[in-house]
Amino acid sequence: MQEVVTALTSAAGTGGICFLIFKVWFEKACAKQLETHKAQLSRENEFEIASFKHKLELAAAERHVQYSRVFDKTAEVIAETYGKLLALKNAADDYTQLLEPSDPSRPELARVFRQKTDDFLRYFLPKKIYIPKGTAERIRVFHNTLHRAAMQFSMAMAVSKSPTREPDTYGKLFDNFFKSSDEVPRLLELLEDDFQRHLGFEVAEKSAK
């Protein structure tokens, strides 16, 4: 009987030791597998993060290139538009200078003014999408003011040649011409400020007059 108990006890002890060894081995194996899995996930996460950053950098670089191209085109359109507006203003000034009504150069000056107007409109209208709407509107107002002043001057000169001219009509036309002409320098200055802002220059705020 004692031998049986001893045998069973020995067997149980051996089984317990085997169980403990298996338990330790299993936990270590699980821990090692878990660490391996964590390392793999970490590498995959690092790859995904690096890939995402790379895509962001490519997108940013592409946007920078696109913006640079648009800015270059805007700068080109602004410079060309400004030059054509000055040419138009000079032609308007030449046409509306107060000479004798019968001055022989007047028809040629009128032709040059019309040519500069057409030249400006042919260039600006298809390209105004490169200029912000607020500035494009100021360009329109500036052009219309020059055109209105020239038309008022032309009508005043036509009335002055009429043998039955009415002094009130003649005087009113010239008054309107002078009012329109007086607006031109201020409108041009506003445009120049807008152009310089769009080109990145600092523009000092002007005190209210």
C-alpha positions in Angstrom: 0.0 0.0 0.0 2.8 2.4 0.9 4.4 1.6 -2.4 1.3 2.5 -4.3 1.0 5.9 -2.5 4.6 6.6 -3.1 4.2 5.7 -6.8 1.2 7.9 -7.2 2.8 10.8 -5.3 5.8 10.5 -7.5 3.7 10.4 -10.6 1.8 13.4 -9.5 5.0 15.3 -8.7 6.4 14.5 -12.1 3.2 15.6 -13.8 3.2 18.8 -11.9 6.7 19.6 -12.9 5.9 18.8 -16.5 2.9 21.0 -16.4 4.9 23.9 -14.9 7.6 23.4 -17.6 5.0 23.4 -20.3 3.3 26.4 -18.8 6.5 28.4 -18.7 7.4 27.4 -22.3 4.0 28.2 -23.5 4.0 31.7 -21.9 7.4 32.4 -23.3 6.4 31.2 -26.8 3.2 33.4 -26.6 5.2 36.4 -25.4 7.8 35.9 -28.2 5.1 35.6 -30.8 3.4 38.7 -29.4 6.6 40.7 -29.5 7.2 39.5 -33.1 3.6 40.5 -34.0 4.1 43.9 -32.4 7.4 44.5 -34.2 5.7 43.5 -37.5 2.8 45.9 -36.8 5.3 48.6 -35.8 7.2 48.2 -39.1 4.0 48.2 -41.1 2.8 51.4 -39.3 6.1 53.1 -39.9 5.9 52.2 -43.5 2.3 53.5 -43.8 3.3 56.7 -42.0 6.3 57.2 -44.2 4.3 56.5 -47.3 1.6 58.9 -46.2 4.2 61.6 -45.5 5.7 61.0 -48.9 2.4 61.4 -50.6 1.7 64.6 -48.7 5.1 66.0 -49.7 4.5 65.1 -53.3 1.0 66.8 -53.2 2.5 69.9 -51.5 5.3 70.1 -54.1 2.8 69.7 -56.9 0.6 72.5 -55.4 3.7 74.7 -55.0 4.6 74.2 -58.7 1.0 74.9 -59.8 0.8 78.0 -57.6 4.1 79.2 -58.9 2.9 78.9 -62.5 -0.3 80.7 -61.8 1.5 83.4 -59.9 3.9 83.8 -62.8 1.0 84.1 -65.3 -0.8 86.5 -63.0 2.3 88.7 -62.8 2.7 88.6 -66.6 -1.0 89.6 -67.1 -0.8 92.4 -64.6 2.3 93.9 -66.1 0.9 93.7 -69.7 -2.5 95.0 -68.6 -0.9 97.9 -66.8 1.2 98.8 -69.8 -1.9 98.8 -72.1 -3.9 100.9 -69.6 -1.1 103.5 -69.6 -1.0 103.5 -73.3 -4.8 103.9 -73.4 -4.6 106.8 -70.9 -1.9 108.5 -72.9 -4.0 108.2 -76.0 -7.0 109.6 -74.2 -4.9 112.5 -72.9 -3.6 113.3 -76.3 -7.1 113.2 -77.9 -8.8 115.3 -75.2 -6.1 118.1 -75.0 -7.7 121.5 -75.5 -6.6 122.5 -78.9 -8.5 124.4 -81.6 -11.7 122.6 -82.7 -10.4 122.6 -86.2 -7.0 121.1 -85.3 -6.1 118.8 -88.2 -4.4 116.2 -86.0 -7.7 115.5 -84.0 -9.0 112.7 -86.3 -5.7 110.9 -86.1 -5.6 111.3 -82.3 -9.1 109.8 -82.2 -8.0 106.9 -84.4 -5.1 106.2 -82.1 -7.4 106.3 -79.0 -9.8 103.8 -80.6 -6.9 101.5 -81.6 -5.5 101.5 -78.1 -8.9 100.8 -76.7 -9.3 97.8 -79.0 -5.8 96.6 -78.2 -6.5 96.7 -74.5 -9.8 94.9 -74.7 -8.5 92.2 -77.0 -5.8 91.4 -74.5 -7.6 91.9 -71.2 -11.0 90.3 -71.7 -9.7 86.7 -72.3 -7.1 87.0 -69.5 -9.0 88.7 -66.7 -9.5 85.3 -65.1 -5.9 85.6 -63.8 -6.8 88.8 -61.9 -8.9 88.9 -58.8 -12.5 90.1 -59.4 -12.1 93.2 -57.2 -9.1 94.4 -59.2 -10.8 93.4 -62.5 -13.7 95.5 -61.6 -11.4 98.5 -60.9 -9.8 98.0 -64.3 -13.3 98.0 -65.9 -14.2 101.3 -64.0 -10.9 102.9 -65.1 -11.4 101.9 -68.7 -15.0 103.1 -68.7 -14.1 106.4 -67.1 -11.5 107.0 -69.8 -14.0 106.1 -72.5 -16.7 108.3 -71.0 -14.4 111.3 -70.7 -13.4 110.8 -74.4 -17.0 110.6 -75.5 -18.0 113.6 -73.5 -15.1 115.6 -75.0 -16.0 114.4 -78.5 -19.6 115.5 -78.1 -18.6 118.9 -76.6 -16.3 119.4 -79.6 -19.1 118.5 -82.0 -21.5 121.0 -80.3 -18.8 123.7 -80.5 -18.6 123.3 -84.3 -22.4 123.6 -84.6 -23.5 127.0 -85.9 -26.6 126.8 -83.6 -24.9 125.5 -80.6 -26.5 126.0 -77.2 -24.1 127.4 -74.6 -25.8 125.5 -71.8 -25.4 122.1 -73.6 -21.8 122.9 -74.6 -20.9 124.0 -71.0 -22.6 120.9 -69.5 -20.8 118.5 -71.8 -17.4 120.1 -70.9 -18.3 120.1 -67.2 -19.0 116.3 -67.4 -15.8 115.8 -69.3 -13.7 117.6 -66.6 -15.4 115.6 -63.8 -14.6 112.3 -65.6 -11.1 113.4 -66.3 -10.6 114.4 -62.6 -11.4 110.8 -61.5 -8.7 109.2 -63.7 -5.6 109.9 -61.4 -7.3 108.5 -58.3 -8.6 105.4 -60.1 -5.1 104.8 -61.6 -3.5 105.1 -58.1 -6.0 102.5 -56.7 -5.2 100.2 -59.5 -1.5 100.5 -59.0 -1.9 99.7 -55.3 -3.9 96.6 -56.1 -1.4 95.4 -58.7 1.5 95.8 -56.2 -0.4 93.9 -53.5 -1.0 91.0 -55.9 2.7 91.0 -56.8 3.6 90.7 -53.1 4.7 94.3 -52.4 3.8 96.1 -49.2 1.5 99.0 -49.9 1.2 101.7 -47.2 -2.3 102.6 -46.1 -3.2 106.1 -47.2 -4.9 108.5 -44.8 -8.5 109.4 -45.7 -8.9 112.6 -47.5 
